């Protein structure tokens, strides 16, 4: 039996996004139909232009076919955008329900991760491991907020940053995901190493690697498992 509390939570946090998902699906279907109709008209026009009266037909149809090409290209673009939005809203809703977080927070994590070049599923899992989505979280060593950014690290990426700024969800997500992106660049795209450096600090990871050691401490495994990925052996 489904708890009334769970039902109420889902209604409050996911209903607006279900509407967005439905709207995106409707837009995608309409765009697909339009592309199909324009494509058919374009093909028909080419067939007519290739008939016995092709010279006269080409004179009449040149402008119409040009317009059809332009409309087809535009509609294909609309279809691609609709499909992307459909995938976005679906992912936002799925993770909102999976982690029991408000849909607007789920959307912020998705959008900022994409903007910073981080796999959204890795981003969700990282935030879960770091703070369990509590934006006021403070670690024993002084890391703050959703992605547990150290104030010194935050100021390195955003000069003038105040400690209190790291409790703002969007600021914290942006800086945390940007730091992970910088670590990915540092370790040539090795997500496993980048995650360990995120957790232990790049100086420590570099020192361990330099001596031929393994910096693994279980952190990367936890994040990647939550993201549905497997750490390399």
Residue pairs with C-beta under 8 A, 6 or more apart in sequence:
9 100
10 97
13 96
13 101
13 102
13 103
14 93
14 96
14 97
14 103
16 103
17 89
17 92
17 93
17 96
17 103
17 107
18 93
20 89
21 86
21 89
21 90
21 93
24 82
24 85
24 86
24 89
25 86
27 78
27 82
27 85
28 79
28 82
28 83
28 86
31 75
31 78
31 79
31 82
32 79
34 75
34 78
35 72
35 75
35 76
35 79
38 68
38 71
38 72
38 75
39 72
41 68
42 65
42 68
42 69
42 72
45 61
45 64
45 65
45 68
46 65
48 57
48 61
49 57
49 58
49 61
49 65
51 57
88 110
88 111
91 110
91 120
92 103
92 106
92 107
92 110
93 103
93 106
95 101
95 106
95 109
95 110
95 120
95 124
96 102
96 103
96 105
96 106
98 124
99 106
99 124
99 128
99 133
101 133
105 133
105 169
106 124
108 169
108 170
108 173
109 120
109 123
109 124
109 127
109 173
110 120
110 123
110 124
112 123
112 170
112 173
112 174
112 177
113 119
113 120
113 122
113 123
113 124
113 173
113 177
114 120
115 174
116 174
116 177
116 178
116 180
116 181
117 181
117 184
118 177
118 180
118 181
119 227
121 227
121 228
121 229
122 191
122 223
122 224
122 227
122 229
123 173
123 177
124 226
124 227
125 222
125 223
125 224
125 225
125 226
125 227
126 147
126 176
126 180
126 195
126 198
126 223
127 133
127 146
127 147
127 173
127 176
128 226
129 219
129 222
129 223
129 226
130 137
130 143
130 146
130 147
130 148
130 176
131 137
131 145
131 146
131 147
131 148
133 146
134 146
135 145
135 146
135 167
135 168
135 169
135 172
136 145
136 167
137 144
137 145
137 146
137 148
138 144
139 148
141 150
142 150
142 151
143 149
143 150
144 150
144 151
144 154
144 163
144 166
144 167
144 172
145 166
145 167
145 168
145 169
145 172
145 176
146 169
146 172
146 173
146 176
147 172
147 173
147 175
147 176
147 177
147 179
148 176
149 166
149 172
149 175
149 176
149 179
151 161
151 163
151 166
153 175
153 179
154 161
154 165
154 166
154 175
155 161
157 175
157 178
157 179
157 182
158 165
158 171
158 175
161 171
161 175
165 171
166 172
166 175
179 198
180 194
180 195
180 198
183 193
183 194
183 195
183 197
183 198
183 202
184 190
184 191
184 194
186 194
186 197
186 202
187 193
187 194
187 197
191 220
191 224
192 216
192 220
192 224
192 231
192 232
193 205
193 209
193 215
193 220
195 219
195 220
195 223
195 224
196 205
196 215
196 216
196 217
196 219
196 220
197 204
197 205
197 206
197 215
198 219
199 217
199 219
199 220
200 215
200 217
200 219
204 215
205 215
208 214
208 215
209 215
220 231
221 231
224 230
224 231
225 231
